[in-house]
Amino acid sequence: MPIEILMPALSPTMEEGTLAKWHVKEGDAVSSGDVIAEIETDKATMEFEAVDEGVIGQILIAEGTADVKVNTAIAVLLEDGESADDIANTPAPAEAAPPAAAASPAPTPRPAPAPRPDPDAARAGRVFASPLARRIAEQKGLDLSQIVGSGPRGRIVKADVEAADPSAQSAVPQARATTPAPAAEPQLAPTTPKAPQDAGKIAAIFEGREFTEVPLDGMRKTIAARLTEAKQDIPHFYLRRDIQLDALLAFRAELNAQLSARGVKLSVNDFIIKACANALQQVPAANAVWAGDRILQLTPSDVAVAVAIEGGLFTPVLKDAHQKSLSSLSAEMKDLAARARDRKLAPHEYQGGSFAISNLGMMGIENFDAVINPPHGAILAVGAGIKKPVVQENGALGVATVMSVTLSVDHRVIDGALGAELLAAIKDGLENPLALLA
């Protein structure tokens, strides 16, 4: 029967996306792994690959359509021997659409819409597999009823059959047909969200005043949701230190002079990344994240760095930063930042990490407090280096380049003394930069 191609969830926070571009048209033959479309998520524009082989029978969502919900059918794939007539005879998912989509607004609350029924569920006795998967299974002597499919709605595709182990099948005959799927692990119940503000009422306040209404894209919606959640759910506290940069600036100038022949130019931010990565190794109890009912203490130093882009920001993660040289960190950071601005980062490049850095010093900001990006345990807000009068160790008055930093800490993960120890290690690394090379 024809296969629905569904809008994929290409990032953990994606609820809807824009179908930016089709790479196929109706009538085109596709194979598993072929790029068929480009999807703009809340974070990036990503390629979407076919998971089965067949012919594109119908495109349901036009190119450029925004706000397409995850799991919405965007196209129909025909198998060998099927035609457009088979699409017409296939039960349309729209018949089971939630009533809220068609009903007019009512003053009284309506019950939650019933889940959309799965057409395949009515035919539970059938094993759904692509023709190619069936041929390979027959050649390998595999029982398709014992293979769990990874395609749409559990459909068995070529990769599932190739990965199946024939020797393991005889142990549990007909397991797929008789054994119910394991129940999903219970999820923590979310807190009741605050009712959204009425846009019409707010706009009425500014009636008669000139303004431009800017619609929210996926990234801005995600930033708003995640940071609202962060400030509501994460018990922040803040630790502040002043760091003298003169030794670092002199050391940086010397290194850059020696590395110029290789085309390497280190930034102050590269030293900050390295100092934070080393500090997480020196204070391992602070290299941790909150995981709902437990704390996960990481072994490597995976440091995220905020990168401003048009309309939002990314936090690409430099994994194993404590093991990398300054020049390696510099090159990797430049590459991640450039691809972040083009929205070309893959999800694994901006997910994870236990610690983040947000540097507004390059924009002239002297100090600020950053919001923790879950699940990170802390974030370092970095201000500008400013020449200030200081009292030197010998008691004399002098001038030094001083950078103000603020460590925002998740109190569920890191207590005050532990946070102070981590910030002291960061300060020591930046004021004694030669040790960063050890």
Buried (B, 14 or more C-beta within 10 A) or exposed (E): BBBBBBBBBBBEBBBBBBBBBBBBEBEBEBEBEBEBBBBBBBBBBBEBBBBBBBBBBBBBBEEEBEEBEBBBBBBBBBBEEBEBEBBEEBEEBEEBEEEEEEEEEEEEEEEEEEEEEEBBEEEEEEBBBBBBBBEBBEEEEBBBBBBEBEBBBBBBBBBBBEEBEEEEBEEEEEBBEEEEEEEEEEEEEEEEEEEEEEEEEEEEEEEEEEEEEEEEBBBBBBBEBBBEBBEEEBEBEEBEBBBBBBBBBEBBEEBEEEBEEEEBBBBBBBBBBBBBBBBBBBBEBBBBBBEEEEBEBBEBBBBBBBBBEEEBBBBBBBBEBBEBEBBBBBBBBEEBBEBBBEBEBEBEBBBBBBBBBBBBBEEEBEBBEBBBBBBBBBBBBBBBBBEEEBEEEEEEEEEBBBBBBBBBBBBBBBBEEBBBBBBBBBBBBBBEBEEBEE
